[in-house]
Structure formats: structure tokens, C-alpha cells
Amino acid sequence: MKIIVCGAGNVGKSLVSYLVQGNNDIVVIDNDNQKLKALSKEFDIQPVLGSASHPEVLEKADADKADMLIAATDNDEVNMIACEVGAALFNINKKIARIDSQDFLKPLWGGLFNEKHIAIDLVISPAMEIAKAVKSLLKIPGMSNVTTVLQNKAYILAFRCEHDNLCRNMSINRFESETPDTIMKTLCVIHQGKSFVPEGEYTIQTGDIIYFITPTKNADTIIHHLGMEKSSITQTLIFGGQEIAQYLAMDLEKDDAILRSAIIEEDTITAKKLAKNLQNTAIINGDLMSDVILEEAGIDRCDVAIALTPHDKDNLLISLLAKQHKVPQSISLVNAPSFGDFMENLSNSTLIDGSAVIISSMLQELRKARIRDAYSLGRNFGEIWEVIISDNNPNAGQKIKDFGLPSGCRIGLIERKGEFILPTDETTLEIGDILVVYIVSKAIKKAEKLFI
């Protein structure tokens, strides 16, 4: 697939790092030559210097041969025009645009982005998606990943096994059967930076990250029974006041469980904008690391510190700072995968992989399979797909053991006529079944053919 990515900033780089894993021909457009050079050194791409909204620049990028255009610059208007030009002059089939401004994302203007008006097939808002991911973690404290699937009827949960966890040295078979009268299935384990589907005899070790799926009604029972329960979050402290923080704070202001939220922002203009747009959030303008500012913000009283600055290193330092102040939990946004290993060594610290969140918002468009929804686990850890067995699907009527699921993949849960089924090799697939499938990275191409 030939894909044009407009923008070589953090979002564009995140997209490129994921897209190059597949059999894709990637062209990157940016008006900053230094960013293009840096990206070219790291990835096999074709760099094109210039504005993505200019027809001659898109022509230089061979837009007439492109299957997809992803406009991911930090300028909403440039992204919209790039999609319009790509559709009108070069007949690009799929156009995806990054839109960050709340003015364009209001439901009132929901009909703006379509073939009749602005030719965009999918709008992604990295700031909004990351804010949603952070908010989901606050719902179930202690989890390192909280993703709702099957139209919010089930959770994919992940947690890192610490030395004092009850499930440490527990086999997967025992882990799955420890909570009676509940439905749960382990999807994958990340051990020492590698993901795999565990056998039942596998023993959970300190540092392992366990991904499992369960109906939402079972989640509290499982978390309590396995001793993974954490205190509810009522006071939050956010570091950094960019769009992500604003979206998150607006959501927290609507949450009756949150008694107090505060944001520390170094830039005075940004702080004033936050104060204007937020009604019940304390805005502190000052140095993120200042003891005086931290005391004013109430770091010693907060339940969670959330680091959302544009700089990975600052976010990591904030997680250390939170631990020093004995904050029960910290959440840090990180875009560079290399920082992930460092974060995994910090207890009570949760990593938000910005790249994975952004990719998840558009993954359905990138895959050739017929997927109802899809989620990336990031860092080559694999993907989660929701797949419907339609009446023309050749897999209908087959047992799971016979229909050729690639090695290293697993069907975690089946929804059938409103009921949940824990699948086995002997389970026969029926028309209308909705499968939640873990796909290991190396098997994505084979899985696409299976669910085509």
C-alpha cells in the first residue's frame, strides 16, 4: 500500500514507526527539512519537502498513485486542505485527517467532514483520544491498560505483576480459574519486552504484563479477588496544559467522583487559556518541578499525578517526582518506545503509549481484514481485533481448531446472541458471532487473509 503521511512531528513519526512494519511504501511530507532528515535516518521513507496543502508538493509525492493520505501536521487547516486537494486532484481513495481544535470537533459540525463538503473519510484527534485513554485508567486504578470492547460490554485489562501481587508465581490456568462464576481469558503476556500467548502452565513472574478480557460486570469481582484493588481516585494533578490536558480536565469536571483537579502549566498564555475554558479546575502557572508550585498544587494530597507535557523526559521525571512525594499512582505520556523499558521499572507508574493510542483510532482503516474495531497494544506487542462472522464468511460452521488461526494468535471471547462464550479449540463458529481476537504482530498479514 502506498501511503502519504503529511507531517514529520511527533504524531507523524508515531504513524510512520507503525506503518513501516507492514508492506507499505511510505512518503512523508513536511516543510521542515531537519525533521525529514531525522526521520529518513530512522525509517525507510521517501521524504518530500514542502507544504502538504500545495498541489505541486502532493504531485511530487506521487499522490496520483497513493492508496491513502494521512494528514497529521499540527495545523488543522493544512490537514483539511491536503485531504481536499488529494481527493479533488489526485483521486486518493482514503483520506484521514488529524483535527485538534475543539471548534471543528463540536457535534454541531458533525456533517462537515464527508465527500459533499470536506473530503475526509476519518477524523482523528490525538489529544482527545489520549485524554480518553487516561480517563479510562482512572476508572480502574492500578491497571496499566483499560480498553472497552464489544460496544462497552467487555473490558480488555492489563496489569503489571509486582513482587507482592497475589498472582505472582501463579499459573495461567489458576489465574483464570481463581475467581469462580466469572468469565475471563488471558489474551497475551508481555515478558521482558516480548509478547506471546501463554500456555496454561506458564507461571506469572514479577514484571510480567498480563492482558486479559472479561465482561464489564465481572471486572470488579476479579480485581478484588486477585488483590489488585486500588483506592478510588478523587484528587488529580495534571502536569502540562496542552490540548490533552484540557480535554481531560473538561471530562473530569463532569465526573462526580473527582473532588479536585489541578493543572500546572509553565506558559502564561496557555495557563490563561485554560483558566478561561475550565470552570472547576485549579490552574497553577509556574515551573513544573518547583517545590513551591508543587505545594500550591497539592501534590502531597493528590491520588494520581498525570504527566502530559510534550516531552517524554519531563514526563518520566514527573513520575519519579510523584514517587518521591508518595503519590499513590502516576500516569505518564510517552511517545518514544525506548522509554517504555524504563517506565516498567517504576512501581505504581503507568505508561500511556501515545503512538498506540493514535494508531488504534485509525487501525480499522489500515487493515485489509473486515474488522468492526481494532486496538494496538503498541511497541510490536500485537493488536486486538473485533471480527464478525458474516453469512458469507467461509469460517462459519468450522471449529476453531480447523479454521487456520495463525500461530501466536488467540480468540479471547465470543459474543453470540447477547451471551458470552469462552472459546475452546472445539468451539464451532456461527454466523453472527463477534470474536475478540489477539493478533501477534508477525501474524497480521496472515490474519488479514483469514478474515478478509
N, C-alpha and C positions, 0 to 999 in steps of 0.2 A: 504494500500500500504506500502511495506517495502522499506524505503529509507535510503541509507548510505550517510551521509554528511561528507566529508573529510575536516577538518579544523574547529577549535573552536575559531577563531579570530572574528573580527567584522563582516565580511561577513558571516561566518558560523553561528554565533549567530543570525544574522538577518534572515537567512534562517530557522533556527530551530524555532525561535519565530513564524514564519508564518506557517510552516509545522505542528506544533503540534496542530494547530487549527482544522485540519481535522482528519479523522480517519486513521492516519498514524503511523506506527511503525518506530521510528527514531533511527538510530545508528550513533554516532559521533566518528570519528577517529581523534586523534591528538597526537603529541609526547610531548605535554606539559600537565603534569598531573594536574597542578593547574588550567589551563583553563577548563579541563574536569570536575574537581570537582565543579568549579563555575557554569558551565553550567548545571550539574546534579542537583544542588540545586535549580535552577530556573525552569528547564523543565524536563518533564518525558522522558528521553532518556536513551539509553544503551551506556555508554562510553567505548571506546576501545583505549588503549594506544599503540602508535607506529606510524610508518611511513605509510601513506596511499598508498605508491607505492610498499610496500612489500607484496608479495602473502600471507605469513602466517598471516599478520595482517588483510588482507581482508577476509581470511578464518575464522579467529576468529570473525569477524563481520558478519558471515553467509552470505557472498556475494553470495553464490550459491542460496540463497532464495530471493535476493533483486530484486525489480522491477526497481529501479533507483539508479544511483550513481551520486552524485553531488560533484565534486572535486573542493573545494573552499579554498584551502590553499593559502598562499601568495607566493608560488613558482610555476611558470608556468610549469616547467619541471616535478615536482612531480605530478601536476594535470594531465598532459598528460599521464604519465606512469600509474597512477592509473586507468585511463579510459582504457588504452590498456590492462592492467592486468585484469581488471574487465570484459572486453569483451572476451579476449582470454582464460582465465582460468575458469571464472565463468558464462560466457554467460549472463551477465546483459544486459537487453533489451535497456534501455535508459541511456546514459552517457552524463552528462553535465559538462563542464569544465570552470573554471574561468581562463582567459588569460589576463594579463595586459600589457605585453611587446608589444610595437609597432612593434618590429621586427617580431613577429608572426602574427600580425593583418593586415599587408600590403596586399592590394588586389592581389599583385603578387603571394602571397602564399595561395590564396583562396581555392585551391584544396587540401590543406594539411590535413584538418580535415574531414575524411569520412571513411567508412568501409574498403576501399582499402589501406589507409595509416595509419593515426592515428584515432583510432575508437572513435570519439567524435561526438555525434548527434547534440549538440548545444554548441556553444562557447558564453560565456558571459564575458563582460569586465565591471566590476562595475565602474571603473574610466571613461571609455568612455561614459557609459550610464548616469552617474551623470553629466558629463560635458554637454551632450546633454540637459539634463533636465534644467540645469542652463541657457544655451543659449536660450532655448525656453522661459524662463521667461523674458529674456532681450528683446525679440521681442515685448512683450506686457507688458510694465511696469505697475505695480500696481496689476497684477494678482498674486494669490498665487499658481495657477496651470495652466499650458498651455500644453495640450496634443492634438496632431493631430490624427484624426481617419478617417476612410473611405478613406484610402490612401491619406491623406493630404487634403481631400476636406471639412473636418469639424473640428471644434475645440471643445474640452471639456475645458471650462474655469471655474476657481473658483476664488472668491474674498471674503475677509473678510469685513463685513459691519462695518464701523466705525460710530461714533456718528454723523458725518457731511455728511454721504452719502445720496444722493437723495432718494435711495430706502429704507432707514430706515423707519420703520412703514408702509411700502408699502405691500399690499397683494401680494401673488404669482401670482394671476390672473392679477393684474395690472402690476406687474413686467414684465410678459411675453407679455403683450399687449401694453406696454408703447412705444415701438418702432414700428411704423406701417411699413407695407410692408417688414418685415423681418421674418425669421424663427428662433425660439428659443424655448427651452423647459427646464424647471428645472428638473434635474435628482435627486438631493438629497440636503438636508440641514444638516449641522453639527451644532448642538446647544448644548452647554455645554458638549462637549466631546462625544455626541451620534449622529449617523447619521440616517436619516429617509427620506422617500419620503413624501413631504409636500402636503397637500390638498390645493386647490386653495385659500381658505380663510386664510391660515396661514399668519401671519404678520411677516415680516423680522425684526429681532431685532439686536441691537448692539452686535457685537461679533459673529454673525452667519457667517458661511462659506457657500456660495451658489455655487453649481456646476450646470452649465447649458451647453447645447450643441447648437451649431449654425453652419451653413455653414461658411467657412472661409471668403467668400465675405461679410457676414453680420457683422462680428466681430467689425470692426472699427465703423460702424454706431451705433451699440448697445452700445458699450463702451462710445462713445461720447455723445449719447442721455441720458444716465443714469448718466453722470457726473463722470465717473470713469477713464477718460483720464489722463494720466501722461506724463510728458515731456520725449522726446526721450533720450535714453542713448547714450552718446558719449565718456565718460571717465569712465573707470572701474579700481577699485583697488582690487586685489586679495590677500588674506592672506593665506599663506601656499603654498608650491611649490611642492607638491607631484604629482603623475600621473594625478589626476583630473585637477589640475591647469594647467598642461602642455597641456593636450588635449583642455581645454577651451581656453587657450591663443592662441594656434595654430589656432583655429577656429575664434577667434576674430581678428586675424591678417588678415584674409581673408575678413572681414566684412568692407565695405567702410564706414559704418555709425559710426564705432568706431574710434575716432581720437587718443585716447591714452589709453594704458593699462599698468599697473604696477603690479608686484608681490613682496610681502615682504616674505622672507624666512629666517629663523634663521640659518639653517645648511649651512655652507660654501660650502661643496661638492655639495649639492643639488642645491644651487644657481648657482654654476659654470656650472653645467649640463644644467640648464635652459638657462643660457646666451649663451651656445653653440648651443642649439636646437631652440631657438626663435630669430627671426630677428628684430622685431619691438616692442618688449615688454621691458619696463624698469624693470630690476631685482635689487632689493634692499636687501642686506644681512644684517640682524640685528634683534633686538628684535621687535616682533610684536606690543608691547604696548609702545614702546619708542616714546616720543614726537618728538625727533629729527628725527627718522626714518619716522614717520608718516608725518612730514612736508616735508621731502625729497620726499616721495612717492606721495605727493599732495592730502592728504585726504580731505582738505578743498575745493578742486576743483572737486573732483570726483562726478559722478552721482549715483554710486552704489558701496557699499562695499560688497565683496563676501568672506565669511569665509569658507575655505575648508581644514582646518587643520584636523588631525586625531582625535582631541579631542573635544568632544561636548562642554565641559565647556569653552574652549578657544573660540569656535565659538559663543557661547552665549555672552561672554564678548565683543567680537568684535562687535556684533550687538549693544550692549549698547554704546560702544566707538563711533561707527558710528553715533548713535543718538546724542551723546554729541557734535560731530563735525558738526552736522546739515547736514549729508549726506542724500539726499532725500530718498534713499532706501537702505536696506541691505538684503542680502540673506545668510542664514547660513545653512550649512550641519549638520544634527543631526541624529544620528543612534538610540539613546535610546528613545523610545516612551514617557517616563516620562518627557522629556524635552519639549515636544510639548505644554503642557498647559502653560508653562512659556513663550514660544515664542509667543503664541497667544495674550498675553497681551501687546506686543510691537507693537505700530503703525508703519506702513511703513517697517515692518520687515517680511520677507518671509522665511518660513521653507522649506527646501528640506529634505524630509524623505528618507534617503539613503536606508533603508530597502525596502520601497515601490518601489523605482526605480529598485533595484536589482531584486525583486520578479517579477515586471512587465516584465522584459526582458526574463523571463522563465515561465511565468504563463500559457502560451498556452500548454506547455509540462506537467504541473502539473494537469490540469483539464481533466476530463474524457469526457466532452462535446466536440462536434465538433465546435471549436471556430476558427475563422480566425485570431483574435488577442484579446489580453486581457491586462488590466491595473489594478494595485492595487492602491486603494486610501490610503492604509496603516492604521495602528492602529485600525483594526477591523471596518473600515469605509465602507468596501464593495469593489466591483470590477466592472469594465466596460468591457463588452464582445461585440465583433463583431461576429454576427452569421448569416450564410447564410441559407435561407430556400431552401434546395435542393429538387430535384424531388421525393426523397424517404422519405422526412420528413412528418410525419403524421399531422403536424400542417398546412401544406399548404391547403388553402381553408377555414380555420377556422377564425372566428372573434377573435380579441384579447381577448375579454371578456370570450371566451369559451375554450381557449386552456390551461388554468391552470397555468398561470404565478404566482409563489409563492407570497404571501403577502409581501409587503415591497419592491417589485421589480418594475421596470418601463422601458418600451420601450421608449426611448427618441426621436429617429429619425429612419426613414426607407429610405433607398436609393432604388429606383425602376427605372430601366432602365435609370439611369443617373439623375433622378429627386429626390427631397427630399420631404418626406411626414411627417407631424406632425401627429402621430398616435392618434386615439381615441379608446375607447372600441369597437366601431362599425367597425373599420378598418379590412378588410379581408386580411389575409396574402397570398401572391402569391409566386409561385416558382421563385427563383432568387432574392427575396427580401433580402437586407442586413440590419439587425437590429443592432442598438446600444442600449444595454440593461444595466441598472444599476442593479446589484445583491447585495442585502444586505447580510452581512456575514453569518447570521444564515440560509439563504436560499440557500447557494451554492450547497449543496448536492441535494436538490430537483431540482434546476435549471439544474444541470448536467444531471439528468434523463430526463428532458424535452427536452433538446437539444442534446441528445445522437445520 
